[in-house]
Amino acid sequence: MLRRGLILDLSIALGLGFAMGNAYWYGFHMPRTHARDNFYKALEEERIAKRG
């Protein structure tokens, strides 16, 4: 009984941890990273356009 409860608790914890980690990574982190990269790309293109 204790073993089944332990396995169930660990499975739920790992499953929820994985799901929440993916939600953070693909729902918040990656969009912000792409927005930052696009901002600096536009800034660099603007700097190059002004220079030459």
C-alpha positions, -999 to 999 in steps of 0.1 A, spaced: 0 0 0 28 24 9 47 15 -23 17 21 -45 10 55 -28 47 65 -32 47 56 -69 15 74 -75 27 105 -57 60 105 -75 43 100 -109 19 129 -103 47 151 -91 70 144 -120 41 146 -145 29 180 -132 64 193 -129 71 183 -165 38 199 -177 44 231 -158 80 233 -170 69 230 -206 41 256 -200 67 280 -187 93 273 -213 71 274 -244 44 298 -230 66 325 -215 104 320 -220 105 313 -257 81 341 -268 101 366 -246 134 353 -261 121 357 -296 108 392 -289 142 401 -274 161 387 -304 137 405 -329 142 438 -310 180 436 -312 179 424 -348 158 455 -357 181 477 -337 211 464 -355 195 468 -389 186 504 -380 222 511 -369 235 496 -402 210 517 -422 221 549 -405 257 541 -410 257 534 -447 
